[in-house]
């Protein structure tokens, strides 16, 4: 069971990383609404923090549908 949990954690991390990089790339090329905010890179961490937070929040909102009610899913 621990192996499956670790695999799911690593898969979730990979999916958020990939999605936030794609979101940042589209925003950097002005392909999305609020591109200036999404393409902002944190000067101290040198990562697109806003894109990562937006991706994580969107993922949590979509996951709440499944956790809330199997009928809604």
N, C-alpha and C positions, 0 to 999 in steps of 0.2 A: 504494500500500500504506500509506503514511503517513496518508493521509486516512482510510482504514478503521480504522487503529489509533487515531487521535485520536477518531473517532466512537465506537468501542467504549469508550474510556476515559470519554468524556463520558456515554455511556449508563449505564455501570456506576456512575459517581458519582451520577447522577440517581436510579437505582434504590435505592442505599443511602440517599440523602437522603430519598426518599419513604417507604421502609420504616421508617426510624428515626423519622420524624415520626409515622407511624401508630402505631408501637409506643409511643412516648411519650404520644400522645393516649389510647390505650386504658389505659395504665398510670396516667395522671393521673386517669382516671375510675374507677379500681379495677376494671378489667375483666380483669385478667391476674394470674396468680400472680407473686409478688415485685413487686407494683406499687410499693411504696414505694422499692425499689432502682432500678427502671427509670425512675421518674418524677423521680428526683433530678437537679437541674440544677446544673452546676458554677458556683460563685460567681465564679470568676475569668474563665472563658470565656463564661458565660451560655448554655451549650448543654447538652442532655441527653446527656452523654458516655456514660453507662452504656447508654442505648438504642442509641447509635451503635456502640459496641463489641460489644454483643450481636448487632445486625444484621449487622455485618461478620463476626463469628465464625461465625454461622449460615450466611452466604453462602459462606464459605470451606470449611466442612464439607460443604455440599452440592456445591460445586465439586470437592472431593476425590474424590467418588464417580466423577465423569466422568473425572478425570485418572487415577484408579487403575486402572480397568478398563472397557473398553467393554461387556463382557458384563454387568457390574453395572448399567450405565446402561440 
